[in-house]
Amino acid sequence: MARGTGDLVASFDVDESYVEEIQPSYNIAPTDQVPLIIDRRAASGDGVSRKLIMARWGLVPPWAKDPRSGARLINARMETVTEKPSFRKAAARKRGLLVADGYFEWQKTSDGKIPTYLHGEHEEMLAFAALFENWPDPALPEDHPDKWLRTCTIITTQASDSLGHIHDRTPLIVPGDLYADWLDPETTSEADVQQLLAAMPEPHLVPRRVSSKVNNVRNNGPDLIDEAA
């Protein structure tokens, strides 16, 4: 992700930003902070406010004993997201858009795994369908500034034929005309959420073979998304 806070505020019609500035990152790993767009009821009770916040990638359910489970819950399968105990409440009430320029996937071949960068046809920002939760740290008092940990997960779906040769799963991408529907806090029933999921169109992404340097999270620069020589 190499976009600034202003880019996200303008592109997603954000009303309130709680992010000073987003630092560019080209190799985001589980438990890293990521930008998230959410719609919540306005404090005045009048309408909905769109917010830009940060969340830790890897969902921690509010009932979890500790936050270590988050590293395992970076993805939620679209087919079961409204049923699994870890995700179903968030699917009903805490949906968001995780913003990225693209993502890495590793294509399995007889010669090993090929790192591939997938991005929009016109290098546009991508909005991954996401869920978020707020985990209360039982060791901290209610008024402690770090009492609540906000975490998120990305919903994935079956990859289309055009991308299935790279990997069998792909992030579910929300198109611009469905942002408001996906984020709507008034939509809470399982049937309505499933209808929203079913309405998402097949993504059209462009694959680019990149350097194996992306395999090491200590590498983090724009060269990671350059086409491999």
C-alpha positions as CSV (number, residue, x, y, z in Angstrom):
1,M,0.0,0.0,0.0
2,A,1.6,3.2,-1.1
3,R,-1.3,5.7,-1.0
4,G,-1.6,8.6,1.4
5,T,-4.3,9.3,3.9
6,G,-5.6,12.1,1.6
7,D,-6.0,9.7,-1.3
8,L,-8.2,7.3,0.7
9,V,-10.3,10.2,2.2
10,A,-11.0,11.5,-1.3
11,S,-11.5,8.1,-3.1
12,F,-13.8,6.7,-0.5
13,D,-15.7,9.9,0.5
14,V,-14.5,9.6,4.1
15,D,-16.2,11.9,6.6
16,E,-13.9,11.3,9.6
17,S,-10.3,10.2,9.4
18,Y,-8.5,8.8,12.5
19,V,-5.3,8.3,10.6
20,E,-2.6,11.0,10.5
21,E,-0.6,9.6,7.7
22,I,-0.2,6.1,6.2
23,Q,3.3,4.9,5.8
24,P,4.0,3.2,2.5
25,S,4.4,-0.6,2.8
26,Y,5.0,-3.1,0.0
27,N,5.2,-6.3,2.1
28,I,2.4,-6.3,4.7
29,A,2.4,-9.3,7.0
30,P,-0.1,-10.7,9.4
31,T,-0.4,-8.6,12.6
32,D,0.7,-5.4,10.7
33,Q,-1.6,-2.4,10.8
34,V,-3.7,-1.8,7.6
35,P,-6.1,0.9,6.5
36,L,-9.8,0.2,6.9
37,I,-12.9,2.0,5.8
38,I,-16.1,1.6,7.9
39,D,-19.6,3.1,8.1
40,R,-20.9,3.6,11.6
41,R,-24.0,5.5,12.9
42,A,-23.1,9.1,13.6
43,A,-22.6,10.1,17.2
44,S,-25.5,12.5,16.9
45,G,-27.8,9.6,15.9
46,D,-28.4,11.4,12.6
47,G,-27.3,9.3,9.6
48,V,-24.1,7.3,9.0
49,S,-20.5,8.5,9.1
50,R,-17.8,7.0,7.0
51,K,-14.5,6.6,8.9
52,L,-10.9,5.8,8.0
53,I,-9.2,3.8,10.8
54,M,-6.3,1.5,11.2
55,A,-6.7,-2.2,12.3
56,R,-4.3,-5.0,12.9
57,W,-4.5,-7.7,10.2
58,G,-5.6,-11.0,11.8
59,L,-9.0,-11.0,13.5
60,V,-9.3,-11.6,17.3
61,P,-12.9,-12.4,18.3
62,P,-14.1,-10.5,21.4
63,W,-14.4,-13.7,23.3
64,A,-10.8,-14.8,22.7
65,K,-8.6,-15.3,25.8
66,D,-5.7,-13.6,24.2
67,P,-4.8,-11.9,20.9
68,R,-2.5,-14.6,19.6
69,S,-5.3,-16.3,17.6
70,G,-5.3,-13.3,15.3
71,A,-2.3,-14.4,13.3
72,R,-4.3,-17.5,12.2
73,L,-7.4,-15.6,11.2
74,I,-6.1,-13.3,8.4
75,N,-8.7,-14.7,6.0
76,A,-12.4,-15.8,6.2
77,R,-14.0,-18.0,3.5
78,M,-17.0,-16.4,1.8
79,E,-18.8,-19.7,1.7
80,T,-18.8,-20.0,5.5
81,V,-18.3,-16.5,6.9
82,T,-21.9,-16.1,8.1
83,E,-21.7,-19.5,10.0
84,K,-18.3,-19.7,11.6
85,P,-18.3,-18.6,15.3
86,S,-15.1,-16.5,14.8
87,F,-16.7,-14.5,12.0
88,R,-20.5,-14.6,12.0
89,K,-21.2,-11.7,14.4
90,A,-18.7,-9.5,12.6
91,A,-20.3,-10.4,9.2
92,A,-23.6,-9.2,10.5
93,R,-22.4,-6.0,12.2
94,K,-18.8,-5.1,11.5
95,R,-18.0,-5.1,7.8
96,G,-15.3,-2.9,6.3
97,L,-13.2,-2.3,3.3
98,L,-9.5,-3.0,3.5
99,V,-7.7,-0.8,1.0
100,A,-4.6,-2.0,-0.9
101,D,-2.9,-1.5,-4.3
102,G,-2.6,-5.2,-4.8
103,Y,-1.5,-8.4,-3.2
104,F,1.0,-11.2,-3.5
105,E,0.3,-14.8,-4.3
106,W,2.6,-17.8,-4.9
107,Q,1.9,-20.0,-7.9
108,K,2.9,-23.6,-7.4
109,T,4.9,-25.1,-10.3
110,S,7.2,-28.1,-10.7
111,D,10.1,-25.7,-10.3
112,G,8.9,-24.3,-7.1
113,K,6.6,-21.4,-6.0
114,I,6.6,-18.3,-8.3
115,P,5.8,-15.0,-6.4
116,T,3.2,-13.1,-8.3
117,Y,1.8,-9.6,-7.7
118,L,-1.9,-9.1,-8.6
119,H,-3.3,-5.7,-9.2
120,G,-6.1,-3.8,-10.8
121,E,-6.2,-3.4,-14.6
122,H,-5.5,0.4,-14.3
123,E,-3.4,0.2,-11.1
124,E,-6.5,1.5,-9.2
125,M,-6.9,1.0,-5.5
126,L,-8.6,-2.3,-4.5
127,A,-11.2,-2.5,-1.7
128,F,-11.1,-6.0,-0.2
129,A,-14.3,-7.1,1.7
130,A,-13.2,-7.2,5.3
131,L,-14.6,-7.8,8.8
132,F,-13.4,-6.2,12.0
133,E,-13.7,-6.7,15.7
134,N,-12.7,-5.0,18.9
135,W,-11.0,-7.2,21.5
136,P,-11.0,-6.0,25.2
137,D,-7.7,-6.8,27.0
138,P,-8.8,-8.3,30.3
139,A,-5.6,-7.3,32.0
140,L,-6.2,-3.6,31.5
141,P,-8.7,-1.3,33.3
142,E,-11.7,0.1,31.3
143,D,-10.2,3.6,31.0
144,H,-6.8,2.4,29.7
145,P,-6.0,3.8,26.2
146,D,-4.9,0.4,25.0
147,K,-7.9,-1.5,26.5
148,W,-9.3,-2.2,23.0
149,L,-7.5,-3.9,20.2
150,R,-9.1,-3.4,16.7
151,T,-8.4,-6.3,14.3
152,C,-9.6,-7.4,10.9
153,T,-9.7,-10.2,8.4
154,I,-10.1,-10.4,4.6
155,I,-12.9,-12.4,3.0
156,T,-11.7,-14.7,0.3
157,T,-13.6,-16.5,-2.5
158,Q,-13.0,-19.2,-5.1
159,A,-10.6,-17.8,-7.8
160,S,-11.9,-17.5,-11.3
161,D,-10.5,-19.5,-14.2
162,S,-8.3,-16.6,-15.2
163,L,-6.6,-16.5,-11.8
164,G,-7.2,-20.1,-10.6
165,H,-3.9,-21.3,-12.1
166,I,-2.1,-19.0,-9.7
167,H,-4.0,-19.9,-6.5
168,D,-7.4,-21.4,-5.8
169,R,-8.5,-18.5,-3.5
170,T,-8.6,-14.7,-4.0
171,P,-9.7,-11.8,-1.9
172,L,-13.3,-10.7,-2.5
173,I,-13.1,-7.3,-4.0
174,V,-16.0,-4.8,-3.6
175,P,-16.7,-2.6,-6.6
176,G,-17.3,1.1,-6.0
177,D,-21.1,0.9,-6.7
178,L,-21.4,-1.6,-3.8
179,Y,-19.4,0.2,-1.1
180,A,-22.4,1.7,0.6
181,D,-24.4,-1.5,0.5
182,W,-21.5,-3.6,1.9
183,L,-20.7,-1.1,4.7
184,D,-24.4,-0.3,5.6
185,P,-24.6,-0.8,9.4
186,E,-28.4,-1.3,9.1
187,T,-27.8,-4.6,7.1
188,T,-27.5,-7.2,9.8
189,S,-29.4,-10.4,8.8
190,E,-27.6,-13.5,7.6
191,A,-29.7,-13.7,4.5
192,D,-29.0,-10.0,3.6
193,V,-25.3,-10.5,4.1
194,Q,-25.3,-13.6,2.0
195,Q,-27.1,-11.7,-0.7
196,L,-24.4,-9.0,-0.6
197,L,-21.7,-11.6,-0.9
198,A,-23.4,-13.2,-3.9
199,A,-23.7,-9.8,-5.6
200,M,-19.9,-9.3,-5.8
201,P,-18.7,-9.5,-9.4
202,E,-15.7,-11.5,-10.5
203,P,-12.6,-9.4,-10.1
204,H,-10.5,-8.5,-13.1
205,L,-6.9,-8.5,-11.9
206,V,-3.6,-8.5,-13.7
207,P,-0.8,-10.9,-12.6
208,R,2.9,-9.8,-12.6
209,R,5.8,-12.1,-11.8
210,V,8.0,-10.5,-9.2
211,S,11.3,-11.1,-7.4
212,S,11.6,-13.7,-4.7
213,K,12.7,-10.9,-2.4
214,V,9.1,-10.6,-1.4
215,N,9.4,-13.9,0.4
216,N,11.3,-12.1,3.2
217,V,9.1,-9.6,5.2
218,R,12.2,-7.6,6.1
219,N,12.3,-6.5,2.4
220,N,9.9,-3.6,2.0
221,G,10.3,-1.3,-1.0
222,P,8.7,-0.4,-4.3
223,D,11.1,-2.7,-6.1
224,L,9.1,-5.7,-4.7
225,I,6.2,-5.0,-7.2
226,D,8.5,-4.5,-10.2
227,E,8.4,-7.2,-12.9
228,A,11.0,-9.9,-12.3
229,A,13.9,-9.8,-14.8
